[in-house]
Amino acid sequence: MKIFCLSDNADTKNGLRLAGIQGEITQTEPEFTAALNKSLADRDVGILLITEKLAKEFYGLISEIKLERTLPLIVEIPDRHGSGRSGEFITDYVRSAIGLKL
């Protein structure tokens, strides 16, 4: 089983390439859809890394795939600019999930 990355920039792709993870750079919807379908068709891909910027831009498509398939595991990763999430991400997530203020 292998890991594959869909990135919106060369820095993330090249950094992961140093760790032995193949990837593809996509910036438009047709490019992203083609690369996503290619990676989903490859039965050896067990984990699909997608940069947060792409995941946010194509949220509907990714959510649909997550609901329909068990593999590959789709993981959103920050890119070279860091995470787009606030520092209180986990606290906000728990608060909205259980309705309690921590």
C-alpha positions as CSV (number, residue, x, y, z in Angstrom):
1,M,0.0,0.0,0.0
2,K,1.3,3.4,-0.9
3,I,0.7,7.1,-0.1
4,F,-0.1,9.6,-2.9
5,C,-0.3,13.4,-2.6
6,L,-2.4,16.0,-4.4
7,S,-1.0,19.4,-3.9
8,D,-1.6,22.9,-5.2
9,N,2.1,23.8,-5.1
10,A,5.5,22.4,-6.0
11,D,7.0,22.9,-2.5
12,T,4.7,20.4,-0.8
13,K,5.0,17.9,-3.6
14,N,8.8,18.1,-3.6
15,G,9.0,17.9,0.2
16,L,6.9,14.8,0.3
17,R,8.9,13.4,-2.6
18,L,12.0,13.5,-0.4
19,A,10.1,11.1,1.9
20,G,9.3,8.8,-1.0
21,I,5.8,9.9,-1.5
22,Q,4.7,10.4,-5.1
23,G,2.3,13.3,-5.9
24,E,0.8,15.5,-8.5
25,I,0.3,19.3,-8.7
26,T,-3.2,20.4,-9.5
27,Q,-4.6,23.9,-9.6
28,T,-7.7,23.8,-11.7
29,E,-10.9,21.7,-11.3
30,P,-10.3,19.6,-14.4
31,E,-6.7,18.9,-13.3
32,F,-7.8,18.0,-9.8
33,T,-10.7,15.8,-10.9
34,A,-8.4,13.9,-13.3
35,A,-5.6,13.4,-10.7
36,L,-8.2,12.4,-8.1
37,N,-9.8,9.8,-10.4
38,K,-6.4,8.5,-11.3
39,S,-5.4,8.0,-7.7
40,L,-8.7,6.5,-6.8
41,A,-8.4,4.0,-9.6
42,D,-5.0,2.9,-8.4
43,R,-5.7,0.1,-5.9
44,D,-2.2,0.4,-4.4
45,V,-3.0,3.9,-3.0
46,G,-4.1,3.4,0.7
47,I,-3.6,7.0,1.9
48,L,-4.4,10.1,-0.2
49,L,-2.9,13.3,1.1
50,I,-4.6,16.5,-0.1
51,T,-3.4,20.0,0.8
52,E,-5.9,22.0,2.9
53,K,-6.3,24.6,0.2
54,L,-7.4,22.0,-2.4
55,A,-9.6,20.2,0.2
56,K,-11.3,23.5,1.0
57,E,-11.8,24.4,-2.7
58,F,-13.2,20.9,-3.6
59,Y,-14.9,20.1,-0.3
60,G,-18.1,18.7,-1.9
61,L,-16.3,16.3,-4.2
62,I,-14.0,15.1,-1.4
63,S,-16.8,14.7,1.1
64,E,-18.8,12.6,-1.4
65,I,-15.8,10.3,-1.9
66,K,-15.2,9.9,1.8
67,L,-18.9,8.8,2.3
68,E,-18.8,6.3,-0.6
69,R,-15.4,4.7,-0.1
70,T,-13.4,3.2,2.7
71,L,-10.1,3.3,0.8
72,P,-8.1,5.3,0.3
73,L,-8.0,7.2,3.5
74,I,-8.2,10.9,2.6
75,V,-6.1,13.2,4.9
76,E,-5.9,16.9,4.7
77,I,-2.5,18.3,5.3
78,P,-1.2,21.9,5.7
79,D,1.1,23.2,3.0
80,R,4.2,25.4,3.3
81,H,2.1,28.3,4.6
82,G,0.9,26.3,7.6
83,S,-2.5,25.3,8.6
84,G,-5.4,27.5,7.7
85,R,-7.1,26.5,10.9
86,S,-7.3,28.6,14.1
87,G,-5.2,27.7,17.1
88,E,-8.4,26.7,18.9
89,F,-9.5,24.2,16.2
90,I,-9.7,21.2,18.4
91,T,-11.5,23.0,21.2
92,D,-14.0,24.4,18.7
93,Y,-14.5,21.0,17.1
94,V,-15.2,19.4,20.5
95,R,-17.5,22.2,21.5
96,S,-19.6,21.9,18.4
97,A,-19.6,18.1,18.6
98,I,-20.8,17.7,22.2
99,G,-22.2,21.2,22.9
100,L,-20.1,21.8,26.0
101,K,-17.8,24.7,26.6
102,L,-14.4,23.4,27.8
